């Protein structure tokens, strides 16, 4: 299952704005779970993203920086959903498809310590 991760910083107006926009978008279209991670809680994240926050990640890949592009996020999620459905219907189409469920479970267990919105 896909996961959205919002990298934020305390007292960040743009971060609060992006979170609010995600909540509004989630009322119109189904969204994956949204986790929030304070970029300053992890030195590697702070080094990698610095002042370029908020950052929205979909399964670890940057999909938005500073401003949420709702149309782009919706397009990406539809494409991901279509790809997953195709893979589940025809596992031969993707050699590693039989590992999709295992990978999703492993991914979820690794993220168990992160906070959720």
N, CA, C and O atoms as a MOPAC input file, in Angstrom:
PM7 MOZYME 1SCF
protein

 N      0.84100 1    -1.18200 1     0.00000 1
 C      0.00000 1     0.00000 1     0.00000 1
 C      0.88500 1     1.24300 1     0.00000 1
 O      1.87300 1     1.31900 1     0.73100 1
 N      0.52500 1     2.18600 1    -0.80700 1
 C      1.28900 1     3.43000 1    -0.90700 1
 C      1.16300 1     4.24400 1     0.37800 1
 O      0.17500 1     4.13800 1     1.10500 1
 N      2.17600 1     5.05100 1     0.64100 1
 C      2.18000 1     5.92800 1     1.81300 1
 C      2.67400 1     7.30500 1     1.38700 1
 O      3.68000 1     7.43400 1     0.68900 1
 N      1.95100 1     8.32100 1     1.81700 1
 C      2.40200 1     9.69500 1     1.64500 1
 C      3.10000 1    10.12100 1     2.91900 1
 O      2.60300 1     9.86300 1     4.01600 1
 N      4.23800 1    10.76600 1     2.78900 1
 C      4.97800 1    11.27000 1     3.94700 1
 C      5.18900 1    12.75800 1     3.75800 1
 O      5.74900 1    13.20100 1     2.75500 1
 N      4.73300 1    13.52500 1     4.73900 1
 C      4.93200 1    14.97200 1     4.71600 1
 C      6.09100 1    15.30800 1     5.64200 1
 O      6.00400 1    15.12400 1     6.85600 1
 N      7.17400 1    15.80000 1     5.05900 1
 C      8.31100 1    16.27600 1     5.85100 1
 C      8.03300 1    17.73000 1     6.18200 1
 O      7.84200 1    18.55700 1     5.29100 1
 N      8.01300 1    18.03300 1     7.47400 1
 C      7.66500 1    19.37100 1     7.93000 1
 C      8.65700 1    19.86100 1     8.96300 1
 O      9.56700 1    19.13800 1     9.36900 1
 N      8.47100 1    21.08500 1     9.37400 1
 C      9.28000 1    21.68700 1    10.43900 1
 C      8.30900 1    22.43700 1    11.34600 1
 O      7.32700 1    23.00800 1    10.87100 1
 N      8.57900 1    22.43600 1    12.63700 1
 C      7.74300 1    23.17100 1    13.59600 1
 C      7.64700 1    24.64100 1    13.19000 1
 O      8.60800 1    25.22100 1    12.68400 1
 N      6.48000 1    25.23300 1    13.41800 1
 C      6.23200 1    26.65100 1    13.13400 1
 C      6.47500 1    27.00700 1    11.67200 1
 O      6.98100 1    28.08800 1    11.37100 1
 N      6.12100 1    26.11000 1    10.77100 1
 C      6.29200 1    26.32500 1     9.33300 1
 C      4.90800 1    26.53600 1     8.71900 1
 O      4.11100 1    25.60300 1     8.62500 1
 N      4.63500 1    27.76800 1     8.30600 1
 C      3.34300 1    28.09200 1     7.72200 1
 C      3.04700 1    27.31500 1     6.45200 1
 O      1.92300 1    26.85300 1     6.25400 1
 N      4.05600 1    27.16500 1     5.58000 1
 C      3.85900 1    26.39400 1     4.34800 1
 C      3.55500 1    24.92600 1     4.65100 1
 O      2.78800 1    24.28300 1     3.93400 1
 N      4.16300 1    24.40500 1     5.71900 1
 C      3.92400 1    23.01400 1     6.10600 1
 C      2.47400 1    22.82800 1     6.56300 1
 O      1.80800 1    21.86700 1     6.17700 1
 N      2.00100 1    23.75800 1     7.38500 1
 C      0.61300 1    23.70300 1     7.85300 1
 C     -0.35300 1    23.83200 1     6.68000 1
 O     -1.38900 1    23.16800 1     6.64300 1
 N     -0.00600 1    24.69000 1     5.72200 1
 C     -0.83400 1    24.87800 1     4.53800 1
 C     -0.90700 1    23.59600 1     3.71300 1
 O     -1.98500 1    23.20600 1     3.26600 1
 N      0.23400 1    22.93900 1     3.51000 1
 C      0.23100 1    21.71300 1     2.71800 1
 C     -0.57100 1    20.62300 1     3.41800 1
 O     -1.30300 1    19.88100 1     2.76300 1
 N     -0.44600 1    20.51600 1     4.71800 1
 C     -1.20000 1    19.51300 1     5.45900 1
 C     -2.70200 1    19.78000 1     5.33400 1
 O     -3.48200 1    18.84700 1     5.14400 1
 N     -3.10600 1    21.03600 1     5.43900 1
 C     -4.52000 1    21.39400 1     5.28200 1
 C     -5.01400 1    21.05900 1     3.88000 1
 O     -6.12000 1    20.54300 1     3.71700 1
 N     -4.19600 1    21.35100 1     2.86700 1
 C     -4.57800 1    21.04400 1     1.48500 1
 C     -4.70200 1    19.54100 1     1.26300 1
 O     -5.57900 1    19.08900 1     0.52600 1
 N     -3.82300 1    18.76700 1     1.90200 1
 C     -3.92000 1    17.30900 1     1.80500 1
 C     -5.21600 1    16.80900 1     2.43900 1
 O     -5.87400 1    15.91600 1     1.90600 1
 N     -5.57400 1    17.39400 1     3.58100 1
 C     -6.81200 1    16.99200 1     4.24700 1
 C     -8.02400 1    17.31700 1     3.37200 1
 O     -8.95000 1    16.51100 1     3.27200 1
 N     -8.02300 1    18.48900 1     2.73900 1
 C     -9.11800 1    18.86200 1     1.83300 1
 C     -9.16300 1    17.93600 1     0.62100 1
 O    -10.23700 1    17.48400 1     0.22500 1
 N     -8.01600 1    17.65400 1     0.03700 1
 C     -7.96400 1    16.76100 1    -1.11800 1
 C     -8.47800 1    15.37300 1    -0.74700 1
 O     -9.16700 1    14.72300 1    -1.53300 1
 N     -8.13300 1    14.92800 1     0.46400 1
 C     -8.56700 1    13.61500 1     0.93700 1
 C    -10.07200 1    13.49200 1     1.08200 1
 O    -10.59800 1    12.37900 1     1.10800 1
 N    -10.77100 1    14.60700 1     1.17800 1
 C    -12.23300 1    14.57500 1     1.23200 1
 C    -12.83600 1    14.37500 1    -0.15500 1
 O    -13.97500 1    13.92800 1    -0.28300 1
 N    -12.05800 1    14.71100 1    -1.20500 1
 C    -12.55400 1    14.59900 1    -2.57900 1
 C    -12.10500 1    13.31900 1    -3.26400 1
 O    -12.85800 1    12.72900 1    -4.03900 1
 N    -10.88800 1    12.88900 1    -2.98300 1
 C    -10.35100 1    11.68700 1    -3.61900 1
 C     -9.68400 1    10.81800 1    -2.55600 1
 O     -9.15500 1    11.33800 1    -1.57400 1
 N     -9.70600 1     9.49700 1    -2.74500 1
 C     -9.03800 1     8.63200 1    -1.76600 1
 C     -7.52500 1     8.84200 1    -1.80900 1
 O     -6.91000 1     8.82100 1    -2.87500 1
 N     -6.94900 1     9.04100 1    -0.64600 1
 C     -5.50000 1     9.20700 1    -0.52000 1
 C     -4.93100 1     8.06700 1     0.31000 1
 O     -5.61800 1     7.51400 1     1.16900 1
 N     -3.68400 1     7.71900 1     0.05600 1
 C     -3.01800 1     6.76600 1     0.95100 1
 C     -2.86400 1     7.40600 1     2.33000 1
 O     -3.04200 1     8.61600 1     2.47300 1
 N     -2.53900 1     6.61500 1     3.33300 1
 C     -2.28500 1     7.19600 1     4.64800 1
 C     -1.19100 1     8.26600 1     4.56100 1
 O     -0.24300 1     8.14000 1     3.78700 1
 N     -1.34200 1     9.32000 1     5.37000 1
 C     -0.36900 1    10.40500 1     5.39100 1
 C      0.37200 1    10.36500 1     6.71800 1
 O     -0.23000 1    10.47500 1     7.78700 1
 N      1.68300 1    10.20700 1     6.63200 1
 C      2.53400 1    10.25900 1     7.82000 1
 C      3.20500 1    11.62400 1     7.84600 1
 O      3.50200 1    12.19500 1     6.79700 1
 N      3.44200 1    12.14300 1     9.03300 1
 C      4.17600 1    13.40000 1     9.16100 1
 C      5.48500 1    13.12600 1     9.88500 1
 O      5.52000 1    12.40400 1    10.88100 1
 N      6.55300 1    13.70800 1     9.37100 1
 C      7.87300 1    13.51800 1     9.96000 1
 C      8.53700 1    14.88400 1    10.06700 1
 O      8.67300 1    15.60000 1     9.07500 1
 N      8.94700 1    15.23600 1    11.28000 1
 C      9.68100 1    16.48800 1    11.49200 1
 C     11.07600 1    16.31700 1    10.90200 1
 O     11.85300 1    15.47200 1    11.34700 1
 N     11.38100 1    17.13000 1     9.89800 1
 C     12.65700 1    17.01100 1     9.18600 1
 C     13.84100 1    17.18100 1    10.14300 1
 O     14.91600 1    16.63700 1     9.89500 1
 N     13.65400 1    17.92400 1    11.22300 1
 C     14.74200 1    18.15400 1    12.17800 1
 C     14.94300 1    16.98600 1    13.14300 1
 O     15.88500 1    16.99100 1    13.93600 1
 N     14.06500 1    15.98900 1    13.07900 1
 C     14.20700 1    14.82400 1    13.96400 1
 C     15.22700 1    13.82100 1    13.43600 1
 O     15.60800 1    12.88400 1    14.13700 1
 N     15.66500 1    14.02600 1    12.19900 1
 C     16.59200 1    13.09600 1    11.56800 1
 C     17.68400 1    13.90200 1    10.86000 1
 O     17.39200 1    14.61400 1     9.90000 1
 N     18.92800 1    13.80300 1    11.31300 1
 C     20.00600 1    14.58900 1    10.69900 1
 C     20.14800 1    14.37200 1     9.18800 1
 O     20.47800 1    15.30300 1     8.45400 1
 N     19.90000 1    13.15100 1     8.73200 1
 C     20.00300 1    12.87600 1     7.29600 1
 C     18.90600 1    13.61400 1     6.52000 1
 O     19.17000 1    14.19400 1     5.46700 1
 N     17.68900 1    13.59000 1     7.03900 1
 C     16.60100 1    14.33300 1     6.39100 1
 C     16.87500 1    15.83000 1     6.40300 1
 O     16.65200 1    16.51700 1     5.40600 1
 N     17.35800 1    16.33200 1     7.52800 1
 C     17.67400 1    17.75900 1     7.64500 1
 C     18.76400 1    18.14300 1     6.64600 1
 O     18.69300 1    19.20200 1     6.02200 1
 N     19.76300 1    17.28900 1     6.49800 1
 C     20.83900 1    17.56400 1     5.54500 1
 C     20.32000 1    17.52500 1     4.11100 1
 O     20.65000 1    18.39100 1     3.30100 1
 N     19.51000 1    16.52400 1     3.80500 1
 C     19.02600 1    16.32600 1     2.44300 1
 C     18.04000 1    17.41000 1     2.00400 1
 O     18.08800 1    17.87000 1     0.86300 1
 N     17.14700 1    17.81700 1     2.91000 1
 C     16.08400 1    18.74300 1     2.52200 1
 C     16.28300 1    20.16600 1     3.03600 1
 O     15.70600 1    21.10700 1     2.49000 1
 N     17.09100 1    20.33200 1     4.07500 1
 C     17.42000 1    21.65700 1     4.57900 1
 C     16.22200 1    22.56500 1     4.73700 1
 O     15.28200 1    22.24500 1     5.46400 1
 N     16.25400 1    23.69700 1     4.05700 1
 C     15.17500 1    24.68100 1     4.14700 1
 C     14.10200 1    24.47600 1     3.08100 1
 O     13.14300 1    25.24400 1     3.01200 1
 N     14.25500 1    23.45400 1     2.25600 1
 C     13.31200 1    23.20700 1     1.16200 1
 C     12.15000 1    22.34300 1     1.63700 1
 O     11.95700 1    21.22400 1     1.16000 1
 N     11.39100 1    22.86700 1     2.56600 1
 C     10.25100 1    22.13100 1     3.10200 1
 C      9.01900 1    23.01000 1     3.00500 1
 O      9.16900 1    24.22500 1     2.87400 1
 N      7.84900 1    22.48800 1     3.05900 1
 C      7.53800 1    21.07200 1     3.20800 1
 C      7.88000 1    20.28200 1     1.95100 1
 O      7.98800 1    20.82000 1     0.84900 1
 N      8.04300 1    18.99200 1     2.16800 1
 C      8.27600 1    18.05300 1     1.07400 1
 C      7.26500 1    16.92900 1     1.23900 1
 O      7.11300 1    16.37200 1     2.32600 1
 N      6.57600 1    16.60000 1     0.14900 1
 C      5.64700 1    15.48400 1     0.16800 1
 C      6.26100 1    14.34300 1    -0.62200 1
 O      6.64400 1    14.50200 1    -1.78100 1
 N      6.34700 1    13.18300 1     0.03100 1
 C      6.90700 1    11.98500 1    -0.58500 1
 C      5.80700 1    10.95800 1    -0.79800 1
 O      4.91500 1    10.80900 1     0.03700 1
 N      5.87300 1    10.26300 1    -1.90400 1
 C      5.01500 1     9.10300 1    -2.13200 1
 C      5.94400 1     7.90800 1    -2.18300 1
 O      6.72300 1     7.75300 1    -3.12400 1
 N      5.85900 1     7.07000 1    -1.17300 1
 C      6.74200 1     5.90400 1    -1.05200 1
 C      8.20700 1     6.30300 1    -1.19500 1
 O      8.98600 1     5.61200 1    -1.85000 1
 N      8.57200 1     7.42500 1    -0.57400 1
 C      9.96600 1     7.85500 1    -0.55000 1
 C     10.40300 1     8.71800 1    -1.71700 1
 O     11.53300 1     9.20600 1    -1.72700 1
 N      9.53000 1     8.92000 1    -2.71100 1
 C      9.86100 1     9.72800 1    -3.87500 1
 C      9.18600 1    11.09200 1    -3.76300 1
 O      7.99400 1    11.17500 1    -3.46400 1
 N      9.94200 1    12.15500 1    -4.00100 1
 C      9.40000 1    13.51600 1    -3.90300 1
 C      8.32500 1    13.71800 1    -4.96100 1
 O      8.54400 1    13.45900 1    -6.14500 1
 N      7.14700 1    14.19000 1    -4.51500 1
 C      6.07500 1    14.53100 1    -5.45300 1
 C      5.72200 1    16.01900 1    -5.38600 1
 O      5.14200 1    16.55700 1    -6.32900 1
 N      6.06100 1    16.68400 1    -4.28800 1
 C      5.81600 1    18.13400 1    -4.16200 1
 C      6.81400 1    18.74100 1    -3.19100 1
 O      7.22600 1    18.11800 1    -2.21200 1
 N      7.18800 1    19.97300 1    -3.49400 1
 C      8.01900 1    20.76700 1    -2.57800 1
 C      7.34800 1    22.12000 1    -2.40000 1
 O      6.86900 1    22.71200 1    -3.36800 1
 N      7.31200 1    22.59500 1    -1.20500 1
 C      6.77800 1    23.89000 1    -0.76400 1
 C      5.28600 1    24.07800 1    -1.02900 1
 O      4.58100 1    24.56700 1    -0.14600 1
 N      4.78400 1    23.71900 1    -2.18500 1
 C      3.35200 1    23.86600 1    -2.49900 1
 C      2.81600 1    22.54300 1    -3.03300 1
 O      3.48800 1    21.85500 1    -3.80100 1
 N      1.59500 1    22.19100 1    -2.61700 1
 C      0.97100 1    20.96500 1    -3.09500 1
 C      0.36300 1    21.20800 1    -4.46700 1
 O     -0.41600 1    22.14200 1    -4.65500 1
 N      0.72100 1    20.36800 1    -5.41600 1
 C      0.09100 1    20.37900 1    -6.72800 1
 C     -0.94000 1    19.24900 1    -6.70900 1
 O     -0.62900 1    18.10500 1    -7.04100 1
 N     -2.17300 1    19.59000 1    -6.31400 1
 C     -3.22600 1    18.58400 1    -6.13900 1
 C     -3.49700 1    17.80400 1    -7.41500 1
 O     -3.68600 1    16.58800 1    -7.37100 1
 N     -3.51900 1    18.49400 1    -8.55200 1
 C     -3.79000 1    17.81300 1    -9.82000 1
 C     -2.70100 1    16.79000 1   -10.13600 1
 O     -2.99500 1    15.67300 1   -10.56400 1
 N     -1.45600 1    17.17300 1    -9.92600 1
 C     -0.33700 1    16.26200 1   -10.19700 1
 C     -0.37200 1    15.06100 1    -9.24900 1
 O     -0.16900 1    13.92600 1    -9.68000 1
 N     -0.62800 1    15.30500 1    -7.96400 1
 C     -0.69400 1    14.20700 1    -7.00400 1
 C     -1.82100 1    13.24700 1    -7.37500 1
 O     -1.63700 1    12.03100 1    -7.33500 1
 N     -2.97300 1    13.77900 1    -7.73300 1
 C     -4.10600 1    12.93500 1    -8.12600 1
 C     -3.74900 1    12.09900 1    -9.35300 1
 O     -4.07400 1    10.91300 1    -9.41100 1
 N     -3.08600 1    12.70900 1   -10.33200 1
 C     -2.67400 1    11.99300 1   -11.53900 1
 C     -1.70800 1    10.85600 1   -11.19400 1
 O     -1.85200 1     9.74000 1   -11.69400 1
 N     -0.73300 1    11.14300 1   -10.34700 1
 C      0.25200 1    10.12500 1    -9.95000 1
 C     -0.42800 1     8.97700 1    -9.22400 1
 O     -0.12400 1     7.81200 1    -9.48100 1
 N     -1.35300 1     9.29500 1    -8.31300 1
 C     -2.03100 1     8.24600 1    -7.55200 1
 C     -2.90000 1     7.37500 1    -8.45800 1
 O     -2.97100 1     6.16100 1    -8.27100 1
 N     -3.55900 1     7.99000 1    -9.43300 1
 C     -4.35900 1     7.20800 1   -10.38200 1
 C     -3.46700 1     6.27100 1   -11.19100 1
 O     -3.81200 1     5.11000 1   -11.41200 1
 N     -2.31300 1     6.78500 1   -11.63200 1
 C     -1.38000 1     5.96200 1   -12.40600 1
 C     -0.86800 1     4.79600 1   -11.55200 1
 O     -0.78500 1     3.66400 1   -12.03000 1
 N     -0.52600 1     5.07500 1   -10.29000 1
 C     -0.04200 1     4.01900 1    -9.39300 1
 C     -1.12300 1     2.97100 1    -9.15700 1
 O     -0.84200 1     1.77200 1    -9.14900 1
 N     -2.35500 1     3.42500 1    -8.96500 1
 C     -3.45700 1     2.49400 1    -8.72300 1
 C     -3.68100 1     1.61400 1    -9.94900 1
 O     -3.86300 1     0.40300 1    -9.82300 1
 N     -3.66700 1     2.21900 1   -11.12900 1
 C     -3.86100 1     1.47000 1   -12.36500 1
 C     -2.74900 1     0.43100 1   -12.53900 1
 O     -3.01600 1    -0.70800 1   -12.92300 1
 N     -1.51100 1     0.82500 1   -12.25800 1
 C     -0.37600 1    -0.09600 1   -12.37200 1
 C     -0.53300 1    -1.26000 1   -11.39600 1
 O     -0.30200 1    -2.41200 1   -11.76400 1
 N     -0.92200 1    -0.97000 1   -10.16600 1
 C     -1.08300 1    -2.01400 1    -9.16400 1
 C     -2.19400 1    -2.98100 1    -9.57000 1
 O     -2.03100 1    -4.19600 1    -9.45300 1
 N     -3.32400 1    -2.44900 1   -10.04700 1
 C     -4.42100 1    -3.32300 1   -10.46800 1
 C     -4.00800 1    -4.21900 1   -11.62700 1
 O     -4.35700 1    -5.39900 1   -11.65200 1
 N     -3.27900 1    -3.67800 1   -12.57400 1
 C     -2.78900 1    -4.46900 1   -13.70700 1
 C     -1.86800 1    -5.57100 1   -13.21200 1
 O     -1.95300 1    -6.71200 1   -13.66500 1
 N     -0.98800 1    -5.22600 1   -12.28100 1
 C     -0.04200 1    -6.18900 1   -11.73700 1
 C     -0.75800 1    -7.30800 1   -10.99300 1
 O     -0.40400 1    -8.47800 1   -11.13900 1
 N     -1.76600 1    -6.95400 1   -10.19600 1
 C     -2.47600 1    -7.97200 1    -9.42600 1
 C     -3.31700 1    -8.87500 1   -10.32800 1
 O     -3.50900 1   -10.05100 1   -10.01900 1
 N     -3.81900 1    -8.33600 1   -11.43700 1
 C     -4.61300 1    -9.14100 1   -12.37000 1
 C     -3.73500 1   -10.08100 1   -13.18900 1
 O     -4.14300 1   -11.19800 1   -13.50900 1
 N     -2.53600 1    -9.63000 1   -13.52600 1
 C     -1.64700 1   -10.41300 1   -14.38700 1
 C     -0.23600 1   -10.40100 1   -13.81000 1
 O      0.61600 1    -9.64200 1   -14.27200 1
 N      0.02100 1   -11.24500 1   -12.79500 1
 C      1.33800 1   -11.25800 1   -12.16800 1
 C      2.48100 1   -11.51500 1   -13.13900 1
 O      3.61200 1   -11.11300 1   -12.86700 1
 N      2.21700 1   -12.17700 1   -14.26800 1
 C      3.27200 1   -12.44300 1   -15.24000 1
 C      3.74400 1   -11.16000 1   -15.91100 1
 O      4.84500 1   -11.11400 1   -16.46000 1
 N      2.90200 1   -10.09700 1   -15.86700 1
 C      3.26000 1    -8.82300 1   -16.50300 1
 C      4.43700 1    -8.16200 1   -15.79900 1
 O      5.19800 1    -7.41400 1   -16.41300 1
 N      4.57800 1    -8.44000 1   -14.52100 1
 C      5.68700 1    -7.88400 1   -13.74800 1
 C      6.32300 1    -9.03900 1   -12.98900 1
 O      5.68300 1    -9.62300 1   -12.11500 1
 N      7.57400 1    -9.38200 1   -13.30400 1
 C      8.20800 1   -10.55700 1   -12.69400 1
 C      8.16400 1   -10.58300 1   -11.16700 1
 O      8.03800 1   -11.65500 1   -10.57700 1
 N      8.26300 1    -9.43600 1   -10.52600 1
 C      8.29200 1    -9.40800 1    -9.06200 1
 C      6.91200 1    -9.24300 1    -8.45200 1
 O      6.80300 1    -9.02500 1    -7.24500 1
 N      5.85000 1    -9.34000 1    -9.25200 1
 C      4.49700 1    -9.08600 1    -8.75200 1
 C      4.11500 1   -10.00600 1    -7.59800 1
 O      3.37700 1    -9.59500 1    -6.70300 1
 N      4.60500 1   -11.24300 1    -7.60400 1
 C      4.23900 1   -12.14100 1    -6.52300 1
 C      4.78100 1   -11.66700 1    -5.18100 1
 O      4.33400 1   -12.12700 1    -4.13100 1
 N      5.74900 1   -10.74100 1    -5.21500 1
 C      6.29900 1   -10.20300 1    -3.97400 1
 C      5.63500 1    -8.90000 1    -3.54300 1
 O      6.02800 1    -8.31600 1    -2.53300 1
 N      4.62600 1    -8.43100 1    -4.29800 1
 C      3.99300 1    -7.14500 1    -3.99300 1
 C      3.40000 1    -7.14800 1    -2.60000 1
 O      3.63300 1    -6.21800 1    -1.82700 1
 N      2.62800 1    -8.18900 1    -2.26100 1
 C      1.99200 1    -8.23500 1    -0.94800 1
 C      3.04500 1    -8.32400 1     0.15100 1
 O      2.93900 1    -7.63500 1     1.16500 1
 N      4.05400 1    -9.16200 1    -0.03800 1
 C      5.12100 1    -9.27900 1     0.95000 1
 C      5.83500 1    -7.94100 1     1.13500 1
 O      6.08500 1    -7.51900 1     2.26400 1
 N      6.16200 1    -7.27900 1     0.03100 1
 C      6.86200 1    -6.00200 1     0.11000 1
 C      6.01100 1    -4.95100 1     0.80200 1
 O      6.53000 1    -4.15800 1     1.58700 1
 N      4.70800 1    -4.93300 1     0.52300 1
 C      3.82200 1    -3.96800 1     1.16500 1
 C      3.78400 1    -4.20700 1     2.67000 1
 O      3.80100 1    -3.25600 1     3.45100 1
 N      3.73400 1    -5.46600 1     3.07700 1
 C      3.71900 1    -5.77900 1     4.51200 1
 C      5.04300 1    -5.39000 1     5.16500 1
 O      5.05400 1    -4.83700 1     6.26400 1
 N      6.14300 1    -5.67500 1     4.50100 1
 C      7.45900 1    -5.32800 1     5.04600 1
 C      7.60400 1    -3.82300 1     5.14000 1
 O      8.12900 1    -3.31000 1     6.12900 1
 N      7.13900 1    -3.10000 1     4.11100 1
 C      7.20800 1    -1.64200 1     4.10000 1
 C      6.40200 1    -1.07300 1     5.26600 1
 O      6.85700 1    -0.16000 1     5.95500 1
 N      5.20100 1    -1.61600 1     5.48400 1
 C      4.34100 1    -1.13200 1     6.56500 1
 C      4.98800 1    -1.38300 1     7.92200 1
 O      4.91200 1    -0.53300 1     8.80900 1
 N      5.61800 1    -2.53300 1     8.09300 1
 C      6.22000 1    -2.82200 1     9.38600 1
 C      7.43000 1    -1.93600 1     9.66300 1
 O      7.70500 1    -1.61300 1    10.81800 1
 N      8.15600 1    -1.53800 1     8.61700 1
 C      9.29300 1    -0.65100 1     8.80400 1
 C      8.84400 1     0.74900 1     9.20600 1
 O      9.56600 1     1.45300 1     9.91200 1
 N      7.66000 1     1.15500 1     8.76200 1
 C      7.14800 1     2.49300 1     9.04100 1
 C      6.28700 1     2.53900 1    10.29900 1
 O      5.71800 1     3.58500 1    10.61300 1
 N      6.18200 1     1.45100 1    11.01000 1
 C      5.28000 1     1.37500 1    12.15500 1
 C      5.56000 1     2.42900 1    13.21200 1
 O      4.65400 1     2.80100 1    13.95800 1
 N      6.78300 1     2.91700 1    13.29700 1
 C      7.12100 1     3.89800 1    14.32900 1
 C      6.79400 1     5.32700 1    13.93900 1
 O      6.86800 1     6.20400 1    14.80000 1
 N      6.43300 1     5.61800 1    12.68500 1
 C      6.17300 1     6.98800 1    12.24600 1
 C      4.78200 1     7.41300 1    12.68800 1
 O      3.90000 1     6.56900 1    12.85100 1
 N      4.57200 1     8.72000 1    12.88500 1
 C      3.27800 1     9.23300 1    13.26700 1
 C      2.38200 1     9.31800 1    12.04600 1
 O      2.86700 1     9.45100 1    10.92200 1
 N      1.06500 1     9.24000 1    12.26500 1
 C      0.09000 1     9.29700 1    11.16400 1
 C     -0.85600 1    10.45400 1    11.36500 1
 O     -1.09000 1    10.90100 1    12.48700 1
 N     -1.40200 1    10.93600 1    10.25100 1
 C     -2.41400 1    11.99300 1    10.29200 1
 C     -3.76600 1    11.36200 1    10.20700 1
 O     -4.77700 1    12.06400 1    10.22400 1

